[in-house]
Amino acid sequence: MKKFAIAAATATALTMTLANAAFAAQATTQAPMVVAAGEVTKAKEATSDTWITTKVKSDLLTEKGIPGSDIKVETNKGVVSLSSTVAITEAQKKIAVDITKKIKGVKAVSADGLKAE
């Protein structure tokens, strides 16, 4: 009985070793997944634009004297557009633009959509 148990354990160990070797050989023969360069660029731009929009919005919300919750922020390829349905002062508009320009990744700021008094 003891010899049978040893033989069974040895057979199991050999089977596992051979199975692992087969999986390893199979994994190395498969071609790596290739992603089109254009798709990677689009994903990076989308992530960057989303990050910029979030950062601008949070900075405007935390700035005293700026109605950050009333200012809409949109970003496209690093160009940030600010707009509002509520009128703000020229000083608030200038501060909002200045805050936006300081954020990393911002290429330009359009504040034409901000209604200033």
Buried (B, 14 or more C-beta within 10 A) or exposed (E): EEEEEEEEEEEEEEEEEEEEEEEEEEEEEEEEEEEEEEEEEEEEBEEBBEBBBEBBBEBBEEBEEBBBEBBEBBBEEEBBBBBBEEEBEEEBBBBBBEBBEEBEEBEEBBBEEBEEE
